[in-house]
Amino acid sequence: MEIDPRTADRLPFHEIDEGQQPYAGATEPAHDVHLRHLQRVPLFSGFNEDELRRIAELSRIREAAAGAVITQIGDAGDSFFIIIDGMAAVCTPVGAGSRLQPGDCFGEMSLVDGEPRSATIVATTDLRVLVVDRANFWRLLDETPELMRRILTILSRRVRGLEQTLRAVLQGPNPT
């Protein structure tokens, strides 16, 4: 989420501090909790512990309450998000899109092409996300080529999905 320093204290989206335990009663060090979250994310399946530790070093975990706007269409994008816990809804200029769930990611398009956000993402439940900012995003992709391949696959699937939607809209309703 792009944080305007003038309104940062009003955002419903907050970061879990290094020493803070994300769950009441947790006794595990925060960095181990961070690593455990990464191990559950399908995008990182097959990554070894060293790769996961590097991802943990280059990212942070943030939380948002249900109803919080995580990204807004047209805003500048300087972060990439991976859902750890919770659900979110996608809204694009053509209407409501898919539901995002743990393991899904968003925000990579603006980081890749430098263009404004193409979708609004709203937390539909309390949400925990892994956030990677622009500088760390490129470093992370350089250091973990497998992650780059996976993100390219996700982007390709999104383009194909949009093409299918466009074809369906252009063909109109099927007469019966």
Secondary structure, DSSP 8 states (H G I E B T S, - for coil): ----TTTGGG-SEEE--TT--SSTT--S-HHHHHHHHHHH-GGGTT--HHHHHHHHHT-EEEEE-TT-EEE-TTS---EEEEEEES-EEEEETTEEEEEE-TT-EE-HHHHHH----S-EEEESS-EEEEEEEHHHHHHHHHH-HHHHHHHHHHHHHHHHHHHHHHHHHHH-----
